[in-house]
Amino acid sequence: LDPIFYRTLNGGQTWVVVPGIFNHPNSSWPDGVVFWDNGKGFAYGDPYNNRFEIYFTTDSGYTWTQVSDNQNPTILPGEYGFANDSHISKVEGGIGFFTTSEGRIYKTTDYGVTWSITPDVPFFSDAGRIAASSENYIISIYDEYKYTNDGGSIWTSLNPNGNFYNYRFQYVPFSDSMFIGVAP
């Protein structure tokens, strides 16, 4: 069964297939989608032809463009993404991230048009859950907490005080660097 990407225009009453995104034979599986408030967004899926299958939109998802190979880093052997919204983060101004099974963090600063990988990795396997407050300040959580304030060149252990929940972990928009964590 080939993956299919759908959209709704009426709050979920009806759905239609979005052409040209994850809808071709041998396509990857869609893992995540993010939108900023100006109709720009990106969607990514598992690797296809040695790169993550990544698309961006500028018209609220009516049309999608696949990120070109020269703007999309090559994957590592066995690397894959996660179909879980805690492995993806966005910040106003077109900044977005997603984590991989090989501990890498993919990063965009232009609404998903081009991608890079942070210079270093916080963990050497699953990069874990991620939340960011800017292009440079990122927190990654796997078995421990790590953060960077230089865009991923140096990762430092973070030791929260008191009860610290991380089932869902999110930056509080328009704050300096406030994050909130919750648990069921």
C-alpha positions as CSV (number, residue, x, y, z in Angstrom):
1,L,0.0,0.0,0.0
2,D,1.5,3.3,-1.1
3,P,1.4,6.2,1.5
4,I,-1.2,8.9,0.8
5,F,-1.2,12.5,2.0
6,Y,-4.7,14.0,2.6
7,R,-6.1,17.5,3.4
8,T,-9.4,18.8,4.6
9,L,-11.0,22.2,3.9
10,N,-14.1,21.7,6.2
11,G,-12.8,20.7,9.6
12,G,-12.4,17.0,8.8
13,Q,-15.8,16.3,7.3
14,T,-14.3,15.3,4.0
15,W,-10.7,14.6,2.9
16,V,-9.0,14.7,-0.5
17,V,-5.7,13.3,-1.6
18,V,-3.0,16.0,-2.1
19,P,-1.3,15.3,-5.4
20,G,2.5,15.2,-5.7
21,I,3.4,14.6,-2.0
22,F,4.1,11.0,-0.7
23,N,1.8,9.7,-3.5
24,H,4.2,8.0,-5.9
25,P,5.2,4.3,-6.0
26,N,8.0,3.4,-3.5
27,S,7.5,6.7,-1.6
28,S,8.5,7.0,2.0
29,W,6.0,7.1,4.8
30,P,5.0,10.6,6.0
31,D,6.3,11.3,9.5
32,G,5.4,14.9,10.3
33,V,4.0,18.2,9.1
34,V,4.4,21.7,10.5
35,F,2.8,25.0,9.6
36,W,3.7,28.5,10.6
37,D,0.8,31.0,10.8
38,N,1.5,32.5,7.3
39,G,0.6,29.4,5.3
40,K,4.2,28.2,5.0
41,G,5.0,24.7,6.2
42,F,6.9,21.5,5.6
43,A,6.3,17.8,5.7
44,Y,8.9,15.1,6.0
45,G,8.9,11.3,5.7
46,D,11.3,8.5,5.9
47,P,14.3,8.2,3.6
48,Y,13.7,7.7,-0.2
49,N,16.8,7.5,-2.5
50,N,19.2,8.1,0.4
51,R,17.5,11.4,1.6
52,F,14.6,12.2,3.8
53,E,11.6,12.9,1.6
54,I,10.9,16.5,2.5
55,Y,8.4,18.9,1.0
56,F,7.5,22.6,1.6
57,T,4.4,24.7,0.9
58,T,3.8,28.4,0.7
59,D,0.0,28.3,0.1
60,S,-1.3,26.5,3.2
61,G,-0.8,23.1,1.7
62,Y,-2.6,23.4,-1.6
63,T,0.6,22.7,-3.5
64,W,3.9,21.2,-2.3
65,T,7.4,21.3,-3.7
66,Q,10.0,18.6,-2.9
67,V,13.2,19.8,-1.4
68,S,16.0,19.4,-4.0
69,D,18.8,16.9,-3.4
70,N,21.4,19.7,-3.1
71,Q,19.4,21.3,-0.2
72,N,18.7,18.0,1.6
73,P,21.6,16.1,3.4
74,T,22.3,12.5,2.6
75,I,21.1,10.0,5.3
76,L,23.3,7.7,7.3
77,P,22.9,3.9,6.8
78,G,19.7,2.7,8.5
79,E,18.7,6.3,9.5
80,Y,14.9,7.0,9.7
81,G,12.6,9.6,11.2
82,F,9.8,9.3,13.7
83,A,6.0,9.6,13.2
84,N,5.6,11.4,16.5
85,D,5.0,15.1,17.0
86,S,7.4,15.3,19.9
87,H,10.3,14.7,17.4
88,I,9.6,17.9,15.5
89,S,9.7,21.5,16.6
90,K,9.2,24.9,15.0
91,V,10.0,28.5,15.9
92,E,8.5,31.7,14.4
93,G,10.4,33.0,11.4
94,G,10.6,29.8,9.4
95,I,12.9,27.8,11.8
96,G,12.2,24.1,12.2
97,F,13.8,20.9,13.3
98,F,13.2,17.1,13.3
99,T,15.2,14.4,14.9
100,T,16.4,11.0,13.5
101,S,17.2,7.5,14.7
102,E,20.9,8.2,14.4
103,G,20.9,11.1,16.8
104,R,21.0,13.8,14.1
105,I,18.9,16.9,14.1
106,Y,17.8,18.3,10.7
107,K,17.3,22.1,10.7
108,T,15.7,24.6,8.4
109,T,15.8,28.4,8.7
110,D,13.8,29.3,5.6
111,Y,10.4,27.6,6.1
112,G,11.6,24.1,4.9
113,V,13.1,25.1,1.6
114,T,16.7,24.2,2.5
115,W,18.0,21.8,5.2
116,S,21.2,21.2,7.2
117,I,22.2,19.1,10.1
118,T,23.4,20.5,13.4
119,P,27.2,20.4,13.7
120,D,27.2,17.9,16.5
121,V,24.6,15.4,17.9
122,P,23.2,15.4,21.5
123,F,23.0,11.5,21.5
124,F,24.5,8.8,19.3
125,S,21.3,7.0,18.7
126,D,17.7,8.4,18.7
127,A,18.0,12.1,19.1
128,G,14.8,12.0,21.1
129,R,12.2,14.6,21.7
130,I,13.0,18.1,20.7
131,A,11.9,21.7,21.5
132,A,13.6,24.9,20.4
133,S,13.1,28.6,21.2
134,S,15.3,29.9,18.4
135,E,17.7,28.8,15.6
136,N,20.4,28.3,18.3
137,Y,18.6,27.3,21.5
138,I,17.5,23.6,21.3
139,I,16.7,21.1,24.0
140,S,16.8,17.4,23.2
141,I,15.5,14.7,25.5
142,Y,16.3,11.0,25.3
143,D,17.4,9.2,28.4
144,E,18.8,12.5,29.7
145,Y,18.3,16.2,28.9
146,K,20.8,18.1,26.8
147,Y,20.7,21.6,25.3
148,T,22.7,23.8,23.0
149,N,22.7,27.6,22.7
150,D,24.9,27.8,19.7
151,G,22.9,25.9,17.1
152,G,24.2,22.4,17.9
153,S,28.0,22.8,18.0
154,I,28.2,22.1,21.7
155,W,25.6,20.1,23.8
156,T,25.5,20.5,27.6
157,S,23.7,18.3,30.1
158,L,20.6,19.9,31.6
159,N,19.6,19.0,35.2
160,P,16.1,20.3,35.9
161,N,15.0,20.9,39.5
162,G,11.9,19.4,41.1
163,N,9.2,17.5,39.2
164,F,10.0,17.8,35.5
165,Y,7.6,16.3,33.1
166,N,8.6,15.6,29.5
167,Y,5.9,13.6,27.9
168,R,5.1,16.7,25.9
169,F,7.7,19.4,26.0
170,Q,7.3,22.8,24.2
171,Y,8.7,26.3,24.0
172,V,6.5,29.1,25.2
173,P,6.3,31.5,22.2
174,F,7.5,35.1,22.7
175,S,9.3,34.2,26.0
176,D,13.0,34.5,26.4
177,S,13.7,30.8,26.8
178,M,10.7,29.4,28.7
179,F,9.7,25.8,28.1
180,I,6.8,23.8,29.6
181,G,6.6,20.1,30.1
182,V,3.5,18.0,30.8
183,A,2.6,14.4,31.4
184,P,-0.7,12.5,31.3
